[in-house]
Amino acid sequence: MVRQRGVTLVEVMTSVSVLALVSASLVGGLALANERTEIARQRSIVSGHVRQALEALAFSAGNTPGFTVNSSATETPEALRQSITLVRTAAPVSGRIGLVEVQASGTWQARIGSRTIPQTVAFTTRVLQAPPRTPTPALVTVPATACYLPIQDNANIQPIRINLEAAGMTPGTQIRIRVIGTYLSEEDPWDPGVHTTPTSTLGAMFAGHSTILPASESGGVRNRVPWAIVSGLPQVQGNDQGNTCTEDFQIGASPTTVTVPAGARYLFLGVLDDYYDNSGSVQVEVTRV
C-alpha cells in the first residue's frame, strides 16, 4: 500500500503530547531551579545571622569562667523579612577542664510561593576559657601627714590619690579597701610625744578630678574637694577639723566594701585629724572584688 503524503491524526496527536510533556518538564525544571535559588538565598541570610550569634557566644564563653547558657529567641533578620527561632547553648565539655562547646542554630519556614519548607542552619564550635584572673590590688603608702581636710596651719598639705581608672576600677566596680599597719596620732598637740595613740583609721573619698584646693589659714576654704562624689557609705563624724566633706567615709584594718560611684576617677586618702602632730605611715590596699 502506498502511503499518501502528509501525517495521520495519530501522528499529530503524538507530536502534540510530546511537546506538552517537554513544555511541562521545562516549566517544572525552571520552577525547581527558582525554588532552590530562593532557599539558597534564605539559607545564606540565616547562616550569617547564626554565625554572628555563635561568635558573640563564643567570645563570652571564652572570657567568662563558668559561663553556660541555654536560650531560645525569635528574631527577624532584616534581609529575610520573616522570623527565625534562634537557639544558643554553651556548656562545659565533660572531662575537659576549661573547654566549652558552643552551639547556635536558626530554624524557619522557607516560603516558596504558596508552599512552606522547614529549614534549619546550625553551627558548633569549642572554645578554651581563659583562666580566672586574680585581681591585682592597688597598694599605696599613706603617711600620717596626708590629709584632704581644711587644715589651717599649712595650706599645701596633700592627700594620697589612687587613680581608679588606671587600676581598672571603673564606675560600677565593687572594690574592697583595707588599711595595713598603724601610725601614731598625737592626742595632745601641745605635749608632743607624750600621749600617742596607734591607729589605722583613715578617711577616704571618691572624686571625679585629682585637683584639691588649698586651705587658707583663716579656714576660708572648708571643702577642698569640690569634685567629691558621694559613696553611699556613712559620712565621717567627729574629727577635730570641722569636717564639711559630706562625701567622705571611714576606712581601717577591717575591709570596707563599696561600689565605685558614677563619675569617680580617683580615691583620696588621708588622716582625719591635725597632720602635724602625727608620725609614721600605713599602707592602703584596694582590690577589685
C-alpha positions as CSV (number, residue, x, y, z in Angstrom):
1,M,0.0,0.0,0.0
2,V,1.3,3.4,-0.9
3,R,1.2,5.9,1.9
4,Q,0.0,9.3,0.9
5,R,1.9,12.4,1.7
6,G,1.2,14.2,5.0
7,V,0.7,13.0,8.5
8,T,-2.0,11.0,10.1
9,L,-4.1,12.2,13.0
10,V,-2.4,9.8,15.3
11,E,1.0,11.3,14.5
12,V,-0.3,14.8,15.0
13,M,-1.7,13.9,18.4
14,T,1.6,12.1,19.4
15,S,3.6,15.2,18.5
16,V,1.4,17.5,20.5
17,S,1.6,15.2,23.5
18,V,5.4,15.1,23.3
19,L,5.6,18.9,23.1
20,A,3.3,19.2,26.0
21,L,5.4,16.9,28.1
22,V,8.6,18.7,27.1
23,S,7.0,22.1,28.0
24,A,5.8,20.8,31.3
25,S,9.2,19.4,32.0
26,L,10.8,22.7,31.2
27,V,8.4,24.7,33.4
28,G,8.8,22.2,36.2
29,G,12.6,22.3,35.9
30,L,12.5,26.1,35.9
31,A,10.3,26.2,39.0
32,L,12.5,23.8,40.8
33,A,15.6,25.9,39.9
34,N,13.9,29.0,41.2
35,E,12.9,27.2,44.4
36,R,16.4,26.1,45.0
37,T,17.8,29.5,44.3
38,E,15.3,31.1,46.8
39,I,16.1,28.5,49.5
40,A,19.8,29.1,49.0
41,R,19.3,32.8,49.4
42,Q,17.4,32.4,52.6
43,R,19.9,29.9,54.0
44,S,22.7,32.4,53.2
45,I,21.0,35.1,55.2
46,V,20.2,32.9,58.2
47,S,23.7,31.4,58.1
48,G,25.2,34.9,58.5
49,H,22.9,35.7,61.4
50,V,23.6,32.5,63.2
51,R,27.3,32.8,62.7
52,Q,27.3,36.2,64.3
53,A,25.3,34.8,67.3
54,L,27.9,32.0,67.5
55,E,30.9,34.3,67.5
56,A,29.3,36.5,70.2
57,L,28.5,33.5,72.3
58,A,32.0,32.0,71.8
59,F,33.6,35.3,72.9
60,S,31.5,35.4,76.1
61,A,32.2,31.7,76.8
62,G,36.0,32.2,76.3
63,N,36.2,35.2,78.6
64,T,33.8,34.3,81.4
65,P,34.8,31.4,83.7
66,G,31.9,29.1,84.4
67,F,29.9,30.5,81.5
68,T,26.8,28.5,80.5
69,V,23.7,29.4,78.5
70,N,20.6,27.7,77.0
71,S,18.3,30.2,75.4
72,S,15.8,30.4,72.6
73,A,14.5,33.6,71.0
74,T,12.5,34.7,68.0
75,E,14.4,37.2,65.7
76,T,13.8,38.7,62.3
77,P,16.9,39.3,60.1
78,E,16.2,42.4,58.0
79,A,17.0,40.8,54.7
80,L,14.9,37.8,55.3
81,R,11.7,39.6,56.4
82,Q,10.4,36.7,58.3
83,S,11.1,35.4,61.8
84,I,13.5,32.6,62.8
85,T,13.9,30.7,66.0
86,L,17.5,31.3,67.2
87,V,18.7,28.8,69.8
88,R,22.0,29.4,71.7
89,T,23.7,26.9,74.0
90,A,27.0,26.8,75.8
91,A,28.1,24.0,78.2
92,P,31.3,22.5,79.5
93,V,32.7,19.5,77.7
94,S,32.7,16.6,80.0
95,G,36.2,15.6,81.2
96,R,37.9,18.6,79.6
97,I,38.6,21.4,82.1
98,G,38.1,24.8,80.7
99,L,36.7,23.6,77.3
100,V,33.2,24.8,76.4
101,E,31.1,23.6,73.5
102,V,29.1,26.4,71.9
103,Q,26.2,25.9,69.5
104,A,23.9,28.3,67.6
105,S,21.1,27.3,65.3
106,G,18.3,29.0,63.3
107,T,15.0,27.4,62.3
108,W,12.4,28.9,60.0
109,Q,9.7,28.1,57.4
110,A,11.1,29.0,53.9
111,R,8.2,30.5,51.9
112,I,8.3,29.4,48.3
113,G,5.2,30.7,46.5
114,S,2.3,29.1,48.4
115,R,4.5,26.4,49.9
116,T,6.5,26.5,53.2
117,I,9.5,24.2,53.6
118,P,11.1,23.8,57.1
119,Q,14.7,24.8,57.2
120,T,17.5,24.7,59.9
121,V,21.0,26.1,59.9
122,A,23.3,25.1,62.8
123,F,26.9,25.8,63.7
124,T,29.1,24.3,66.6
125,T,32.5,25.2,67.9
126,R,34.6,24.7,71.0
127,V,36.4,27.4,73.0
128,L,39.0,27.2,75.8
129,Q,38.1,29.5,78.6
130,A,40.7,32.0,79.9
131,P,41.9,31.1,83.4
132,P,40.4,33.0,86.2
133,R,42.0,36.4,86.7
134,T,43.4,37.2,90.1
135,P,42.6,40.8,90.9
136,T,45.8,42.9,91.3
137,P,45.4,45.2,94.2
138,A,46.4,48.8,94.2
139,L,48.8,49.3,97.2
140,V,49.8,52.8,98.3
141,T,51.7,54.2,101.3
142,V,49.8,56.9,103.2
143,P,52.0,59.0,105.6
144,A,50.4,60.2,108.8
145,T,50.7,63.7,107.4
146,A,48.5,63.2,104.3
147,C,45.1,65.0,104.6
148,Y,42.3,66.3,102.4
149,L,40.6,68.2,105.3
150,P,40.8,72.0,105.6
151,I,44.0,72.1,107.7
152,Q,44.6,75.6,108.8
153,D,48.3,75.7,109.5
154,N,49.6,74.5,106.2
155,A,47.6,75.3,103.0
156,N,49.7,72.9,100.9
157,I,49.2,69.6,102.7
158,Q,48.0,67.0,100.2
159,P,46.1,63.7,100.4
160,I,47.2,60.5,98.7
161,R,45.3,59.8,95.4
162,I,44.7,56.5,93.7
163,N,43.9,56.7,90.0
164,L,41.0,54.3,89.8
165,E,40.8,54.3,86.0
166,A,44.4,53.3,85.7
167,A,43.8,50.5,88.2
168,G,40.9,49.2,86.1
169,M,38.4,50.1,88.8
170,T,35.8,51.9,86.7
171,P,32.3,53.1,87.9
172,G,30.2,50.2,88.9
173,T,33.1,48.1,90.0
174,Q,32.9,46.7,93.6
175,I,36.1,47.3,95.5
176,R,37.5,46.3,98.9
177,I,39.6,48.8,100.9
178,R,41.7,47.9,103.9
179,V,44.4,49.7,105.9
180,I,47.6,47.7,106.7
181,G,49.6,48.8,109.8
182,T,49.2,51.7,112.2
183,Y,50.5,55.2,112.6
184,L,50.9,57.3,115.7
185,S,48.2,60.0,116.3
186,E,49.1,62.6,119.0
187,E,46.2,63.2,121.4
188,D,47.7,66.5,122.7
189,P,49.4,68.7,120.1
190,W,50.8,70.9,123.0
191,D,52.5,67.9,124.6
192,P,54.1,66.0,121.7
193,G,55.5,62.6,122.2
194,V,53.6,62.0,125.5
195,H,50.1,60.9,124.6
196,T,50.4,58.9,121.3
197,T,47.7,56.5,120.1
198,P,48.4,53.9,117.4
199,T,45.6,53.8,114.9
200,S,44.8,52.5,111.4
201,T,41.8,54.8,110.9
202,L,41.8,56.9,107.7
203,G,39.3,58.9,105.7
204,A,38.6,58.1,102.1
205,M,36.7,60.0,99.4
206,F,35.8,59.4,95.7
207,A,36.4,62.3,93.3
208,G,35.9,63.0,89.6
209,H,39.1,65.1,89.4
210,S,42.6,64.8,91.0
211,T,42.8,68.5,91.9
212,I,42.5,69.6,95.6
213,L,42.0,73.2,96.6
214,P,44.5,74.9,99.1
215,A,43.2,75.6,102.6
216,S,43.7,79.1,104.0
217,E,45.0,79.8,107.5
218,S,41.7,81.6,108.3
219,G,39.8,78.5,107.4
220,G,38.1,80.2,104.5
221,V,38.1,77.0,102.3
222,R,36.1,74.4,104.2
223,N,35.7,71.9,101.3
224,R,39.0,71.3,99.5
225,V,37.5,68.7,97.1
226,P,34.7,70.3,95.1
227,W,34.7,67.3,92.7
228,A,33.9,64.9,95.5
229,I,31.3,62.2,94.9
230,V,29.1,60.5,97.4
231,S,29.9,56.9,98.1
232,G,26.7,55.7,99.7
233,L,28.6,54.9,103.0
234,P,28.1,56.9,106.2
235,Q,30.0,60.2,106.4
236,V,32.9,60.5,108.8
237,Q,31.9,62.2,112.0
238,G,33.8,63.7,114.9
239,N,37.2,64.7,113.5
240,D,38.8,67.8,115.0
241,Q,38.9,69.8,111.8
242,G,35.2,70.5,111.5
243,N,34.7,68.2,108.5
244,T,32.5,69.7,105.9
245,C,33.2,67.0,103.3
246,T,29.9,65.2,103.3
247,E,31.2,62.7,100.8
248,D,34.0,61.0,102.8
249,F,33.8,57.7,104.6
250,Q,36.0,55.9,107.2
251,I,38.3,53.0,106.5
252,G,40.5,50.9,108.7
253,A,42.0,47.5,109.3
254,S,38.7,45.8,108.7
255,P,38.0,45.7,105.0
256,T,35.4,48.2,103.6
257,T,33.5,47.1,100.5
258,V,32.0,49.8,98.3
259,T,30.9,50.2,94.7
260,V,32.8,52.9,92.7
261,P,30.1,55.5,92.0
262,A,29.3,57.1,88.7
263,G,31.8,59.7,87.6
264,A,34.5,58.6,90.1
265,R,38.1,58.5,88.7
266,Y,40.1,59.0,91.9
267,L,40.1,57.8,95.5
268,F,41.5,60.3,98.0
269,L,43.1,59.1,101.3
270,G,44.2,60.9,104.4
271,V,44.2,61.2,108.2
272,L,41.2,62.6,110.0
273,D,43.0,65.0,112.4
274,D,45.8,67.6,112.7
275,Y,48.5,66.2,110.5
276,Y,51.4,68.0,112.1
277,D,51.4,66.0,115.4
278,N,51.2,62.6,113.8
279,S,54.1,60.2,112.8
280,G,54.6,57.1,110.8
281,S,52.7,55.7,107.9
282,V,50.3,52.9,106.8
283,Q,49.6,51.1,103.6
284,V,46.2,51.0,101.9
285,E,45.2,48.1,99.7
286,V,42.4,48.5,97.2
287,T,41.2,45.3,95.4
288,R,38.5,44.6,92.9
289,V,36.0,42.2,94.3
